Amino acid sequence: MNIIQLEQVSYSFYDIVPALCDVSLSVEEGDMIAIIGANGSGKSTLLQIMNGLIHPQSGTVRFRGEEVTEKGLRDRSYQRFFRERVGMVFQNSDVQLFCPTVFDELVFGPQQLGLPKDEVLRRASETMEMLNIEYLKNRPTHMLSGGEKKRVAIGSSLAMNPEVLLLDEPASGLDPKTESFLTDLIISLSESGKTIVIATHDLELVDHLQPKVAVISEEHRIEKTGTVDEILKDQDLLVRVNLVHEHRHRHGNRVHSHLHSHYFFHDHQLTHSHDGHTHSHDGHIHSHDKPHSHDKGRTR
């Protein structure tokens, strides 16, 4: 069953600058799906539309079959229905955290739902335990590290116990230990039945999570959808949407060029050529061409 359905959605900033163009996408209940694309391609805008924070100029967004509109969200009963089921974690945690302490952040959402005090406290306690942030309970949110802020921001959404969790560049700026914790957490939430939608340009994170993948181009359109293998092995696609790029530099009298990403591709065995021979090298595609008489090196 589709839990979120976007049909021919378009959005422009100030009705001038395009952010999304004719985007159609289905998210099934229990899915984990990654929306990948270069910076500025429209990933964050797409998540905000799914979350009902902004609304498309054309096209429709449906949650569990019912259209999500600005007018509909003014209705208090529908607003509560939607907000308690769809949560979002922003790329910049400072945008999301505004309460005096970590504990206040975790109880704020459940309190807005009008839940009994015992239920509010139970959710806050379980969320802190899940995220290993009990020691931060009384810490002011402005006195947290980047990784701690990310955990608290995730916690503020999880305390609402949403059916759908939207994560915008969740691994951005995290140290390796926190990123590993986050990856394990996302997998656990997915295994528990949560529907997870992640916007990211981090191909290594996508490889670890193995979600369904939708690629959005710099023209703000869905370029391709598929499995991790289908997407991450399509080198032409990744270059076309600016998720990998080509470097050129010189070794002696030869020009050395390679496609580059900080991601080590899924099979970790990409081929490059050297004086007519090929061999593999992790994370790069290399080519070495013999120099021409009018140029000491040229990449074909």
Residue pairs with C-beta under 8 A, 6 or more apart in sequence:
1 28
1 29
2 26
2 27
2 28
2 29
2 62
2 65
3 27
3 28
3 29
3 31
3 63
3 64
3 163
3 164
3 195
4 25
4 26
4 27
4 50
4 61
4 62
4 63
4 164
4 195
4 197
5 25
5 26
5 27
5 60
5 61
5 62
5 65
6 23
6 24
6 25
6 26
6 46
6 49
6 50
6 59
6 60
6 61
6 62
7 24
7 59
7 60
7 61
7 62
8 22
8 23
8 24
8 58
8 59
8 60
9 20
9 22
9 23
9 24
9 46
9 49
9 56
9 58
9 59
9 60
9 61
10 18
10 20
10 21
10 22
10 23
10 56
10 57
10 58
10 59
11 18
11 19
11 20
11 42
11 45
11 49
11 54
11 56
11 57
12 18
12 19
12 57
13 19
15 57
18 220
19 42
19 45
19 220
20 42
20 45
20 46
20 49
20 56
20 220
21 219
21 220
21 221
22 59
22 221
23 42
23 46
23 59
23 216
23 220
23 221
23 222
24 59
24 222
25 35
25 46
25 214
25 222
25 225
27 33
27 50
27 164
27 195
27 197
28 195
29 163
29 195
30 190
30 193
30 194
30 195
31 195
31 196
31 197
31 211
31 212
32 186
32 190
32 195
32 196
32 198
32 209
32 211
32 212
33 196
33 197
33 198
33 211
33 212
33 213
33 214
34 197
34 198
34 199
34 200
34 205
34 206
34 209
34 211
34 212
34 213
34 214
35 43
35 46
35 47
35 197
35 198
35 199
35 200
35 213
35 214
35 216
36 43
36 199
36 200
36 201
36 203
36 206
36 213
36 214
36 215
36 216
36 231
36 243
37 43
37 201
37 215
37 216
37 217
37 218
37 241
37 243
38 201
38 218
38 241
38 242
38 243
39 201
40 218
41 216
41 217
41 218
41 220
41 241
42 216
42 220
43 168
43 169
43 199
43 200
43 201
43 216
44 91
44 168
44 169
44 199
45 54
46 199
46 216
47 88
47 166
47 168
47 197
47 199
48 54
48 88
49 55
49 56
49 61
50 61
50 86
50 164
50 166
50 197
51 86
51 88
51 166
52 61
52 68
52 73
52 82
52 86
53 88
55 61
55 68
55 69
55 70
60 67
61 67
61 68
62 68
63 82
63 85
63 86
66 72
68 82
72 78
73 79
73 82
80 113
83 160
84 113
84 160
84 161
84 162
85 162
85 163
85 164
86 162
86 163
86 164
86 166
87 157
87 158
87 160
87 162
87 164
87 165
87 166
88 157
88 165
88 166
88 167
88 168
89 96
89 150
89 153
89 154
89 157
89 165
89 166
89 167
89 168
89 170
90 96
90 153
90 168
91 168
91 169
91 172
93 146
93 149
93 150
93 152
93 153
94 149
96 153
96 156
97 105
97 141
97 149
97 152
97 153
97 156
98 105
98 141
99 105
99 108
99 141
100 140
100 141
101 137
101 138
101 139
101 140
101 141
102 128
102 133
102 136
102 137
102 138
102 139
102 141
102 144
102 152
102 155
103 124
103 137
103 138
105 141
105 152
105 155
105 156
106 123
106 124
106 127
106 128
106 152
106 155
106 156
106 159
107 120
107 121
107 123
107 124
107 159
108 156
109 156
109 157
109 159
109 160
110 119
110 120
110 123
110 124
110 159
110 160
111 120
113 160
115 123
123 159
123 161
124 159
127 155
127 158
127 159
128 134
128 136
128 137
128 155
130 155
130 158
130 185
131 151
131 152
131 154
131 155
131 158
131 185
132 151
132 181
133 148
133 151
133 152
133 155
136 144
136 148
136 152
139 148
141 149
141 152
144 152
146 173
146 174
147 174
147 175
147 177
147 178
150 170
150 174
150 178
150 182
151 178
154 167
154 170
154 182
154 185
157 165
158 165
158 189
162 194
163 194
163 195
164 194
164 195
164 196
164 197
165 189
165 194
165 195
165 196
165 197
166 197
166 199
167 186
167 196
167 197
167 198
167 199
168 199
169 199
169 200
169 201
169 202
170 182
170 186
170 198
170 200
170 205
171 179
171 182
171 183
171 200
171 202
171 205
172 202
174 182
179 205
183 205
183 208
183 209
186 196
186 198
186 209
187 209
189 196
190 196
196 211
198 205
198 209
198 211
200 206
201 243
202 263
203 232
203 238
203 243
203 244
203 261
203 262
203 263
204 262
204 263
204 264
206 213
206 228
206 231
206 232
207 228
207 232
207 263
207 264
207 266
210 228
211 228
212 225
212 226
212 227
213 225
213 226
213 227
213 228
213 230
213 231
213 232
214 222
214 224
214 225
215 222
215 223
215 224
215 225
215 231
215 237
215 241
215 243
216 222
216 223
216 241
217 223
217 240
217 241
218 241
218 242
223 237
223 240
223 241
224 230
224 231
224 234
224 237
228 266
229 266
231 237
231 238
232 238
232 263
232 265
232 266
233 265
233 266
233 267
235 244
235 259
235 285
238 244
238 259
238 261
239 245
239 246
239 259
243 261
244 259
244 260
244 261
244 263
245 259
245 260
245 261
246 257
246 258
246 259
246 260
247 257
247 258
247 260
248 255
248 256
248 257
248 299
249 255
249 256
249 257
250 256
250 296
250 297
251 288
253 291
253 296
253 297
254 288
254 289
254 290
254 291
254 296
254 297
255 288
255 289
255 291
255 296
255 297
255 298
255 299
256 286
256 287
256 288
256 297
257 286
257 287
257 299
258 272
258 284
258 285
258 286
258 287
259 284
259 285
260 283
260 284
261 283
262 283
263 283
264 282
264 283
265 283
268 282
268 283
269 280
269 282
270 280
270 281
270 282
270 283
270 284
270 285
271 278
271 279
271 280
271 285
272 278
272 279
272 280
272 281
272 284
272 285
272 286
272 287
272 288
273 286
273 287
273 288
274 286
274 288
275 288
275 290
287 299
287 300
289 297
289 298
289 299
289 300
291 297
291 298
292 298
